[in-house]
């Protein structure tokens, strides 16, 4: 598959590819300089540090185990923010 990888380590891609059932769909609820807040369709919220810059309301897919966010065909590293 053709996809763009941004700040993604090979191990992140390997984990995300090997465990496709761990992807979760969501909508971007907020975006700051280096973080996005994603309202996952399962009812939880994920705050992620990432270089991805989706618009508020844009759909994304999140792989929390691999720490990846997919925005269209682009995969970005996305580390959970611990508050």
JOGI-V126804 format. One record per backbone hydrogen bond with DSSP energy under -0.5 kcal/mol. CO is the residue of the C=O (numbers start at 1). NH is the residue of the N-H. If there is no record, write none. Layout:
co/nh
CO/NH
CO/NH
//
This chain:
co/nh
1/3
4/75
5/7
6/77
9/12
9/13
10/14
11/15
12/16
13/17
14/18
15/19
19/22
20/23
22/64
24/62
25/41
26/60
27/39
28/57
30/37
34/50
35/32
36/38
36/48
37/29
37/30
37/39
38/40
38/46
39/27
40/43
44/40
46/38
46/48
47/81
48/36
48/50
49/79
55/58
58/28
60/26
61/70
62/24
62/64
63/67
63/68
67/78
68/63
69/71
69/76
70/61
70/72
71/74
73/4
74/71
75/6
76/69
77/51
79/49
80/82
81/83
//
